[in-house]
Amino acid sequence: VEGIGGRVQVLDVSGNRIESLEGLFGVDYRPFSEVKLKEFRARGNKLKLVPAKTFGGAIELTLLDLSDNDLSDLPSVLGYLPQLTRIGLEGNCLRGNIRPR
């Protein structure tokens, strides 16, 4: 997946057999504060890992849908995103305790 530009507010990459989010926001992982992404959907792919740096600066992200992937863990940084109010995780093999704020 190639890096996305700063004007994108909604990105849906669902159902594309994506295995990695590496490089999605540029080679240098440009902070989300520059990207301004509000909704990200990656439902029905083959993701096994979500690197913490991928969503670390996603201060404007309100919706994250990672449903129906192969995730077994999530980065703790997701719990610190101030605007994130909707998250889809069903259909993964998550372990541990996930508690709403």
Rosetta blueprint (number, residue, H / E / L):
1 V L
2 E L
3 G L
4 I L
5 G L
6 G L
7 R L
8 V L
9 Q L
10 V E
11 L E
12 D E
13 V L
14 S L
15 G L
16 N L
17 R L
18 I L
19 E L
20 S L
21 L L
22 E L
23 G L
24 L L
25 F L
26 G L
27 V L
28 D L
29 Y L
30 R L
31 P L
32 F H
33 S H
34 E H
35 V H
36 K L
37 L L
38 K L
39 E E
40 F E
41 R E
42 A L
43 R L
44 G L
45 N L
46 K L
47 L L
48 K L
49 L L
50 V L
51 P L
52 A H
53 K H
54 T H
55 F H
56 G L
57 G L
58 A L
59 I L
60 E L
61 L L
62 T L
63 L E
64 L E
65 D E
66 L L
67 S L
68 D L
69 N L
70 D L
71 L L
72 S L
73 D L
74 L L
75 P L
76 S H
77 V H
78 L H
79 G H
80 Y H
81 L L
82 P L
83 Q L
84 L L
85 T L
86 R E
87 I E
88 G E
89 L L
90 E L
91 G L
92 N L
93 C L
94 L L
95 R L
96 G L
97 N L
98 I L
99 R L
100 P L
101 R L
